[in-house]
Amino acid sequence: MRHDLDRINDGLASRIDEVVSRLFCNAVRDGGVWALGDLADRPGRSLKIWRTGTKQGEWWDFAAGKGGRPLSLWIEAHNGGAGDAGEGIRSAARFLGLDGEETAEEKARRQAHAKREAEKRAAEDVADKKRKRGSAQALYLKAQPIAGTLADDYLRGRGIDLRSLGRQPGALRFHPECKCPDTGYARPAMLAAASDGEGFLTVHRTFLYRRPNGAVVKADSDLVPADFRMVDAKKLFGPMNGGIVSIWRGDSDKALREMPAGEWIVLTEGIEDALSVTIAAPEMRVGCVVALPFLGKAFLPKQVGGVLWHRHRGDGPEAVAALTKQYRALEARGVPVKEIWAPDGEKDFNAWIMKQAAAG
């Protein structure tokens, strides 16, 4: 029997909570998504499955750099991934009760219903994004300038002394009591504001901990007490897709949207790397995408000359493949990409900055 794959995908998407509960024991609800470690059902948060909105039923494994529609999730995860795609499709059809033939009337009714649901989800998605943008901006505006705070001490511990720049990057702030989504407790955090073509987008949080010896580290370090430690100290407050943390304007001193035609921007994955590049080359425009999967969709004005991506030394084959995919996505948009590397054979610019600081 030949199955309608769109119909199966729509059916699985509409029952995604039931699907996830059936396939995974370790998945946890995290707002509008399910989160787990990977398709092998390990605990964690690298794999996200959207529960609502226009992406309902879709999934993405940030560690593996792959994803798809709900049927592909079913095929990959059903029975531990055993069996071929055909059997996975048949089992999904059985789960949905779609073994029988669909009449023309049923098909028309299903398509009309799917259209109404899609329009409803689209409207809900727009409203949800607007709400999240507002909440993220409110959190950021309640925070304080970074100078003299725990976040400033943390950065100095990473060899990053912002006083050398003459002014603080406007995208960074510090919040002494930011709610942690993992524990529900208020924790100190460095905040980084991300924006896109529509303006303020979201906030990236780096939760911090001051050790008894005075050193400040991220709250997922082994140097942090177990009752304070997090699985990952870095958290996004809302959707980041397309956002950039604009760290430094460089010599042009123009906002990202107003950058001179042909100007290149240095992009990094981490906040610390972006600040390290800024200290090493303050004449350059520098930004951060906070996670590699966001690079290909990063907001860039049409007049941008290109992207200088800060590569880390020692990337394995999977990381190189994921990076190549992001380069191709940028180049398909007409944005050329070149790579920059830390000097002296160091892994990254932050390692190089720390070496310079240690040498005095």
C-alpha positions in Angstrom: 0.0 0.0 0.0 1.3 3.5 -0.9 1.0 6.0 1.9 0.6 9.8 1.7 3.7 11.1 3.5 2.3 14.6 3.9 -0.7 13.1 5.6 1.4 11.1 7.9 3.6 14.1 8.7 0.5 16.2 9.5 -0.9 13.5 11.7 2.3 13.0 13.7 2.7 16.8 14.1 -0.8 17.2 15.4 -0.1 14.5 18.0 3.5 15.3 18.7 3.2 15.2 22.4 1.9 11.7 22.2 4.5 10.7 19.7 7.4 12.0 21.8 6.0 10.3 24.9 5.8 7.0 23.0 9.3 7.2 21.5 11.4 8.7 24.3 11.6 8.2 28.0 14.0 11.0 28.8 12.3 13.8 26.8 11.3 16.8 29.0 9.0 19.7 28.2 10.8 23.1 27.9 8.2 25.6 27.0 7.2 25.2 23.4 9.6 22.3 22.8 10.5 18.9 23.9 14.2 18.5 24.8 16.4 15.5 25.1 20.0 14.4 24.5 19.8 12.6 21.2 17.8 10.1 19.1 19.1 7.3 21.3 17.0 8.8 24.1 19.9 10.0 26.2 19.1 12.7 28.8 20.1 16.2 27.7 19.0 19.3 25.8 20.8 19.1 22.4 17.8 17.7 20.5 14.7 19.9 20.3 11.2 18.9 19.1 8.7 21.8 18.6 5.4 21.2 20.3 3.5 24.2 18.9 3.6 27.0 16.3 4.4 26.8 12.6 7.2 24.3 13.3 5.1 21.9 15.3 6.4 18.4 15.0 9.8 19.5 13.5 13.0 18.6 15.2 16.6 19.6 15.2 19.7 17.9 16.9 22.1 20.8 17.6 24.9 18.5 18.4 24.6 16.3 15.3 23.6 19.1 13.0 20.5 17.4 11.5 16.8 17.4 11.8 13.5 17.2 9.8 9.8 16.7 9.9 8.0 14.4 12.4 8.0 11.3 10.1 11.8 11.4 9.9 11.9 11.6 13.7 9.6 8.5 13.9 11.8 6.6 11.4 15.0 7.5 13.2 13.8 6.7 16.7 11.1 4.0 16.3 12.3 0.7 17.7 15.8 2.2 18.4 16.3 3.0 14.7 16.0 -0.6 13.7 14.4 -1.5 10.3 14.2 0.3 7.0 12.4 3.5 6.2 9.5 1.6 4.6 8.7 -0.2 7.9 9.0 3.1 9.7 6.4 4.7 7.4 4.1 1.7 7.8 4.3 1.7 11.6 3.6 5.5 11.7 0.6 4.9 9.4 -0.6 2.1 11.8 -0.2 4.4 14.8 -2.3 7.1 13.1 -4.9 4.6 11.8 -4.2 5.4 8.2 -4.1 1.9 6.8 -7.2 2.4 4.8 -7.6 4.3 1.5 -8.5 8.0 1.7 -11.5 9.1 -0.4 -11.6 12.4 -2.3 -14.0 13.8 0.2 -11.8 12.8 3.1 -8.8 14.3 1.4 -10.5 17.6 0.7 -11.7 17.7 4.3 -8.3 16.9 5.7 -6.6 19.6 3.5 -9.1 22.2 4.5 -8.6 21.4 8.2 -4.8 21.4 7.7 -5.0 24.9 6.1 -7.1 26.2 9.0 -4.7 24.8 11.5 -1.7 26.1 9.7 -3.2 29.6 9.6 -4.0 29.4 13.3 -0.5 28.2 14.2 1.0 31.0 12.1 -1.0 33.6 13.9 -0.1 32.1 17.3 3.5 31.9 16.3 3.6 35.6 15.4 2.0 36.6 18.7 4.4 34.2 20.6 7.5 35.7 19.0 6.3 39.2 19.7 5.7 38.3 23.4 9.1 36.6 23.7 10.9 39.6 22.2 9.2 41.9 24.7 9.9 39.7 27.6 13.6 39.3 26.6 14.0 43.0 26.2 12.4 43.7 29.5 14.8 41.3 31.2 17.8 43.0 29.5 16.7 46.5 30.4 16.4 45.5 34.1 20.1 44.5 34.1 23.0 46.8 34.8 26.1 47.9 32.9 28.8 45.3 33.1 31.7 47.4 34.5 32.6 46.4 38.1 30.2 43.4 38.2 30.7 39.7 38.6 30.5 39.4 34.8 33.4 41.9 34.5 35.4 39.7 37.0 34.6 36.6 35.0 35.8 38.2 31.7 39.0 39.4 33.4 39.6 35.8 34.5 39.4 34.9 30.8 42.0 37.5 30.0 39.4 40.0 28.7 39.9 43.4 30.3 37.2 45.6 28.7 38.9 48.8 30.1 41.4 48.4 27.3 38.7 49.3 24.8 37.9 52.6 26.4 34.2 51.7 26.6 31.9 48.8 27.4 30.2 46.9 24.5 26.6 48.0 24.6 25.2 44.5 24.0 26.5 43.2 27.3 24.9 43.6 30.8 24.8 41.9 34.1 21.9 40.7 36.1 22.5 39.6 39.8 19.3 37.6 40.1 18.4 36.0 36.7 16.0 33.1 36.9 17.7 29.8 35.8 15.3 27.7 33.6 17.0 24.5 34.8 16.6 25.0 38.6 14.1 27.8 38.9 16.4 29.7 41.2 17.8 33.2 40.7 21.4 33.2 39.7 23.9 35.9 38.6 24.3 36.0 34.8 26.0 37.9 32.1 23.4 39.0 29.5 24.1 39.5 25.8 21.4 41.2 23.6 20.8 39.7 20.2 19.1 41.5 17.3 17.9 40.8 13.8 16.4 42.7 10.9 13.3 43.5 13.0 15.3 44.9 16.0 15.8 43.4 19.5 15.4 39.6 19.3 16.4 37.8 22.5 18.9 37.5 25.3 21.7 35.1 25.7 22.5 34.3 29.4 25.8 33.0 30.8 25.2 32.0 34.4 28.1 32.6 36.7 29.5 31.5 40.1 32.1 33.1 42.4 34.4 30.5 44.0 35.6 31.0 47.6 39.0 32.0 46.2 37.4 34.9 44.4 37.6 33.5 40.9 34.5 33.7 38.8 33.6 30.7 36.5 30.6 29.6 34.4 28.1 27.7 36.5 28.5 24.4 34.6 32.2 24.1 35.6 33.4 21.2 37.7 34.8 23.9 40.0 31.2 24.8 41.0 29.4 23.0 43.9 27.0 20.3 42.8 23.9 22.0 44.2 24.7 25.1 42.1 26.0 23.5 39.0 24.0 23.5 35.7 24.2 21.1 32.8 24.9 24.1 30.5 25.5 27.6 31.9 24.6 29.2 28.6 20.9 29.7 28.0 18.8 31.5 25.4 15.8 33.4 26.7 13.9 33.1 23.4 14.4 32.2 19.8 17.8 33.1 18.3 17.4 32.0 14.7 18.9 34.8 12.6 20.0 36.9 15.6 23.5 38.4 16.1 25.0 39.8 19.3 26.7 42.9 17.9 29.8 43.2 20.1 31.8 45.9 18.4 31.3 48.4 15.6 35.0 48.7 14.5 36.4 51.8 12.8 33.2 52.7 11.0 31.4 53.0 14.3 28.1 52.5 12.5 25.2 50.3 13.7 25.0 46.9 12.0 22.1 48.0 9.8 24.0 51.1 8.7 27.4 49.5 8.1 29.3 50.9 5.1 28.9 49.0 1.9 31.4 46.3 1.5 32.5 46.2 5.1 33.2 42.7 6.5 32.2 41.4 9.9 34.0 38.9 12.1 31.6 36.4 13.5 32.3 33.9 16.3 30.4 31.2 18.1 31.1 32.4 21.7 30.8 35.7 23.5 34.3 35.3 25.0 35.9 34.7 21.5 34.1 37.7 20.1 35.4 39.9 22.9 38.9 38.5 22.5 38.9 39.3 18.8 37.7 42.8 19.6 40.6 43.4 22.0 43.1 41.9 19.5 41.7 43.9 16.5 39.4 46.8 17.7 39.3 48.2 14.2 37.2 45.3 13.0 33.4 44.9 13.3 32.7 41.9 15.5 29.6 39.8 16.3 28.5 36.5 17.8 25.9 33.9 16.8 26.2 31.9 20.1 25.8 28.5 18.4 27.1 27.2 15.0 23.6 26.2 13.6 22.6 29.9 13.6 25.5 31.0 11.4 23.9 30.3 8.0 20.8 32.3 8.9 22.5 35.1 10.7 21.1 38.6 10.1 23.4 40.5 7.8 22.5 43.7 6.0 22.5 43.5 2.2 25.5 45.8 1.9 27.8 43.5 4.0 31.0 42.6 2.2 31.3 39.2 3.8 31.9 37.1 6.9 35.2 36.4 8.6 34.5 33.3 10.6 36.7 32.6 13.7 37.7 28.9 13.3 38.9 26.8 16.2 41.9 24.6 15.8 41.3 20.9 16.4 37.8 20.6 15.0 36.8 16.9 14.3 35.2 15.7 11.0 31.6 16.1 12.3 32.3 19.7 13.3 34.0 20.5 10.0 31.0 19.0 8.1 28.6 21.1 10.1 30.6 24.2 9.5 30.8 23.6 5.8 27.0 23.4 5.7 26.8 26.8 7.4 29.3 28.3 4.9 27.2 27.0 2.0 24.1 28.6 3.5 25.8 32.0 3.7 27.3 31.7 0.2 23.8 30.8 -1.2 22.7 34.2 0.2 25.5 35.9 -1.7 27.6 36.4 1.4 31.3 35.3 0.9 33.1 33.6 3.8 36.7 33.6 4.9 38.3 32.0 7.9 40.5 33.7 10.6 42.6 31.8 13.1 44.1 32.7 16.4 47.9 33.6 16.2 50.7 31.4 17.5 48.9 28.1 16.8 46.5 28.7 19.7 43.1 26.9 19.6 41.1 30.2 19.6 41.5 33.9 20.2 40.5 33.6 23.9 43.3 31.1 24.5 45.7 33.5 22.8 44.4 36.5 24.8 44.8 34.6 28.0 48.4 33.6 27.0 49.2 37.3 26.4 47.7 38.3 29.7 49.7 35.7 31.6 52.9 36.9 29.9 52.2 40.4 31.2 
